């Protein structure tokens, strides 16, 4: 067997694919190209060929898997229940281990920088200065789309890391501050703390926590992802519930092996929607106008969370307008914007057109990468925020 790591796709995972083709219509990259190798079925076939020794883990195999967004839209439709996301990450770990030059690609950023709060804060400060001086327009071409989609970092306030508070009548919550989320999207974390405490929880944001490891795992940096997971297991031991405010993070937390006490792990949209439904957070009067909703892939496809973000927005008094009933990927997909800029650009433009077609200028998205992708394509005339930010704004306006 040509696999060399313990992370490789297993026989059971690969044999679960019956090659039926139901995944083809829901796969964004297959729809872009029409190529079989750009579909989940084709990629699983390539993995099986490596597994049986027909193909090698080489640049050609890497190219097939690199084009995948990892959106996991194929999983809900699959009759064989193929754990495609797990198999993809395992195959990418093999590519990282076997293809020359791949181990060093993005390794410092994914394996070191994201796990260092000091480095992330230094980077956030430098980026804030660059924004203030208008220097982000000088970003290297591969990062221009990312910089164009950033929120303004001026006035983002202090980090929530280290915070402890709330009554505790409903139990204890450990909030994952995240790496990018803690630096670039601090208002979302602060609002999450405020709403969860108002809903009756004691909320702590442990200082010992680190990056969830999702970006590293998606990119094949399995050892770095496992290191992050081990640190977070220690940091979040003993909480009743662990909440993440980014859809990609909450999806990755759901796959953690906790080794002992296993807290409930949920996205913040689930926790807040649950509190609204139970009457622990108020339902506000309507009439606030339309708001377009975009479904992050790792919320809708990986976690099957669909109703909760809509319930939060409706409870804030907005008329929720659908943008894409199939919920195709927006093209952000972690590092995809950097490594596959052409495909990312096409998918982002398609998603932006869908938002424009709704006629709404308010947009709700529950994942930082998706928000940045939308903003970079839609421009400043659209107001894009997390669902809990829209709810909190309505709450502060007096309901």
Secondary structure as GFF3:
##gff-version 3
##sequence-region A 1 399
A	DSSP	alpha_helix	11	15	.	.	.	ID=ss1
A	DSSP	three_ten_helix	24	26	.	.	.	ID=ss2
A	DSSP	alpha_helix	28	33	.	.	.	ID=ss3
A	DSSP	three_ten_helix	36	38	.	.	.	ID=ss4
A	DSSP	alpha_helix	40	51	.	.	.	ID=ss5
A	DSSP	alpha_helix	59	66	.	.	.	ID=ss6
A	DSSP	alpha_helix	73	77	.	.	.	ID=ss7
A	DSSP	alpha_helix	84	98	.	.	.	ID=ss8
A	DSSP	alpha_helix	107	111	.	.	.	ID=ss9
A	DSSP	three_ten_helix	113	115	.	.	.	ID=ss10
A	DSSP	alpha_helix	117	132	.	.	.	ID=ss11
A	DSSP	three_ten_helix	135	138	.	.	.	ID=ss12
A	DSSP	alpha_helix	141	149	.	.	.	ID=ss13
A	DSSP	beta_strand	164	165	.	.	.	ID=ss14
A	DSSP	beta_strand	172	176	.	.	.	ID=ss15
A	DSSP	alpha_helix	180	184	.	.	.	ID=ss16
A	DSSP	alpha_helix	186	198	.	.	.	ID=ss17
A	DSSP	beta_strand	202	204	.	.	.	ID=ss18
A	DSSP	alpha_helix	214	218	.	.	.	ID=ss19
A	DSSP	alpha_helix	222	235	.	.	.	ID=ss20
A	DSSP	beta_strand	241	244	.	.	.	ID=ss21
A	DSSP	alpha_helix	247	253	.	.	.	ID=ss22
A	DSSP	beta_strand	264	267	.	.	.	ID=ss23
A	DSSP	alpha_helix	268	277	.	.	.	ID=ss24
A	DSSP	beta_strand	290	294	.	.	.	ID=ss25
A	DSSP	alpha_helix	297	300	.	.	.	ID=ss26
A	DSSP	alpha_helix	307	315	.	.	.	ID=ss27
A	DSSP	beta_strand	319	322	.	.	.	ID=ss28
A	DSSP	alpha_helix	336	339	.	.	.	ID=ss29
A	DSSP	alpha_helix	341	358	.	.	.	ID=ss30
A	DSSP	beta_strand	362	365	.	.	.	ID=ss31
A	DSSP	alpha_helix	368	378	.	.	.	ID=ss32
A	DSSP	beta_strand	383	385	.	.	.	ID=ss33
A	DSSP	alpha_helix	387	396	.	.	.	ID=ss34
###
